[in-house]
């Protein structure tokens, strides 16, 4: 078993959490506590059923304490966290902001897994925004957590292509297939007290807000390849308005010449 005492933060029903948690458990990481976001508190664009054991199920099976505070700054919750004597927090798909007081609890601070090539697409739903903007590459960044939003120094990163016609689930799966092997490397580096640090180039920082309905309206001023990618990402979700009527697009293709 690895020695570093971990408090693992995640969200029930989110495959980003559960797929990586399964790797931590398989490798016998020393998880001393779990923190999960309140059920129903986070939306998602990854819609397939999560095939992995949930964070609450793992906690119950292993007899590890689990907490689900409405807000992580609650005094009783902070007291409980301190009692676990953690060395580090591992955050994988937990939506709430961690205050300076929380980050000061573990001596090694906190580490976050983020599904984009930071500093691009910080914030929520990075896979959605990667395709929405027409990016041709994405990946996983494991980074130190600081008081900003996804602004901490980079520890590791993986890179994968975004292919024309990818659904969002295909992009996430491709990234996560490369990022789960990072768990073992992280555990060894934690026990060795030797984590890499590479500052982010904040001149490239792009923060993406919560998705709203207007983001699904097709803007025909955009390149055809970008619109194609958006439709293929979520077939039947994107739409256009013509003569006051809304039309949802289930499929499309890029052609060489404009239709006359």
N, C-alpha and C positions, 0 to 999 in steps of 0.2 A: 504493500500500500504506500502511496505517496504521503509525505508528511505535512505539507502545507494545508492549513485549516481554511476551508473554503465555505463561504456562504454564497449559495447559488440563487440568483434572481431571474425569474422568467414569468411566462404567462401560460396558463392552462389552455390547451387546444391549439397552440401555435407550434407548427412543426419546426420552426427555427429554434425554439426552446427545446422541444422534446428530442429532436434528432441529435443535437449536440449533447444534451444531458445523457442520452443513452451511451454516448462515447465516454463521458466522464465516469459513469457507473461501471461500464465494462472494464475500464482501466483502473478501477478501485481508487478513485480520487477520494481524498479525505474531506467529504462534505459534512459539515457539522450543523448546517441549517439551510432551510429553503425560504425564500420570499417569493410569493406569487402575487401578480396584480389581481385585484378583485375581479371575479368572473364577469365577463361582459363589458369590461372597461376599455377594451381596445378593439378597433375595427381592423379588418384585414382584406387584402386583395388576393391572398393565397387561399383558394376556396375548397380545395380537395380535403377529404377527411384525413385527419392526422393519424397515421398508422402506428405511431410510437406511443409508449407509455407516458402518460401525463405527469407533470411535476407533482401533483397532489397524490397520484397513485404511487409514484416512486417513494415519496416521503412516508406514506402509510406502510408500504411493504418493508422498508428498511428501518422504520421506527425513528426517523430523523425529524426533529421539530420543524414545523412549517408555519409561516406567518403570512397573513393577507390583510395588511392595514389599508384603510381607505386612502390614507396619505402616509408616505414613509417618514414624515417628520413628527409623528405622534410620539410624545414622551415615553409612554409605556413600551412602545415598539423599539425605540432607540435603546432603552434600558435592557430589553430582552436581547437585542443584537450584541450589546457589549458583553453580556453574560456568556455568550458563545465563544468569546475570545478568538475571533477570526483573524487569520493572517491577511486575507484578501477577499474582496467581493468579485464574483464573476457575474456579469450582467449579459443576458442573452434574451432580447425581446421583452424588456420591461419599460413601460412607457413613462413612468413618473421621474421627475427631476430629483437627483440626489443632492442634498444640501452639503455645504462645506462641513457641517458637523458630522454628517453621515460618512463622508469620504475620509474623515480623520480617524474613524474608528479602527480600521485594520491598518497595521503598519506598512503593508505593501500597497495600500490604496485600493483601487477598483479597476477592473478591466471589462471592456465592452466588445461584443462581436457585432459588426455592422455590415450589412449586405450592400455595399457599394464601394467604389474606389474613392474614399475620402481624400481630400475635402469636398469632393463633388457629391451631391445628394445626401447631405446631412439631414437628420430628422426622420420622420416616419415615411413608410412605404417606399424605400429607396428603389426596389425593383420596378415598381410602377413608373416612377419618374425617370429611371434609366431608359426604359423603352419609350416613354412619352416624349422625351427630348431627342430620341433617335440616336442614342449612344451606341457605339459598336463594340464596346468592351465594358465589362463590370468585374466584380470580384467580392471577396470578403476582406475587410480590414479588422484586425484585432488591435485595439488601441487602449492606452491608459485613459482613464476617465479624469477629467478636470471639471471646473465649474461651468464651462461652456457646453454647447450642444454638439457632441461628436467632434470636439476640437482637440482632444488630447493626442500626445505623441503616439506614433504608430509602432506597434510591436512586430506584427507580421501582416502580410497581405498575399492574397492569391488573385490571379487574373484569369478570366474566361471570356470567350467571344459572345457577343449577342448576335444571333443569326437572324436574317430576314424571315419573318413569319413566326418567330418564337412566341409562345404564350408566356404569361408571367410565371406560371408554374414551372415551365421548362427552364426558364432563366434561373429561378430560385434553386431548382434541383441541381442544375449544372454548377452553381456557385457552392452549394452546400456539400456536394460530392468532393470538392477540393478543400473545404474548410474543416470538415470533421477530423481529418488527419492532423490538423494543427493542435488538437486537444492534447495529444500525447507530448508533443514538443513543448507546449505551454506548461504542462505539469512538471516535466523535467527541469525546465528553466526556472520555474517557481521554487522547486526544491533546492536548486543551485543558487537561488537568490541572484539570478542573472537574466534580466529581461531587457531586450533591445529597446532603444528609443530613437525614433526618427521624427523630428518636428514636421508637422503638416505645413504645406505652402498655403497660408491663409489668403493669399491673393486669388486663389482658385476656389475659395469656399462658396458653396451654393447650398442654401438651406431651403428645403421644400416643405411647404405647409401641408395641412391635412387636405386630403382629396375632397373636392365638392362636385356637385352635379355638373357645373359649367365646364369642368375639366374634361368631360366626356363629349362635349360638342366638337365636331370636326371643323377645323379652320382651314378652308381650302386655299388659303394663302401659303400654307406650309408645303414643303416639298412632298411629292407623291410618296416617296419612300418612307417618310415620317408618318404620314397618315396610314399607310399600309401597315406599318409596325403597330400603331395604336389599335387598329381594328383587329389584327391578329392576336394582340395581347389579350383582349377580352371580347371575343366574338359576340355580337348582339348587344353590347353595352354602349358603344359609341354611336352617336347619332348626328344628323344634320337637320336643319329646318328649311323647308321650302314652301313658300306660299302659306306660311303660318302653321304648317303641319310638321310634326316631328317624325323622322324616319330613322329607325335603328338599323345599323349595318351589320349583317352576319358574316359577310365575306367580301373580299375585293381583290383586285390584282393591279399591278403597275403596268401600264402600256406605254409604248414609245412615243406615240403621237396623241395630241389632244383629240377628244371626240368632237366631231362637228355636227 
